[in-house]
């Protein structure tokens, strides 16, 4: 017999479905506490990656859902700054490689060149919106929210199929864009 899942607190769903705002406007408002965050975009940004509409602003669709031990740090220092520490940035860069022609290099992993890190951040600022919800145990809600909402850029927990395959292919294209891994020291 399985135990029924704990209900997701209304404050969490309300926060994630609040009106999405530009990342530049969001960063000063983000708490330094743990929580969940959601990235949104208008449907024409990635028309082949359908996500559910935001209930407060139906003009945007959910792209990605994540958790953080510090919402402010995760968004400002990772997602809006460094491809090396952001799965979202690497996925976006992979999806945008054909049009943006980002260049990458190897460190301990594939990362964007500094100029392209700035270009991707500018692209995110122009095209994406953000919502969040502070909560003490975000991990306990993450899998269920991904399963229920099916954000197209979340590969973990996504249903197998064409959509997941397209996102995985974009991630693979990004990883391959720097060429073979250089030999270690």
PEZI-V194357 format. One line per field, one symbol per residue. psi: psi as a letter, one per 40 degrees, with the letter a starting at -180 (. if undefined). A space follows every 10 residues. Layout:
psi->???
This chain:
psi->hihiihihid ddddddeihi iidddddeeh ifiiaiihhi iidedgdegh iiihddgeei ihdihiiidh dddddddcde dhddehdddd dddddeddde fiiiihbeih iiiddddddd ddddddeiii iihhidgdde eddddddddf hdehdheihi addddddddd dddddedeai hiii.
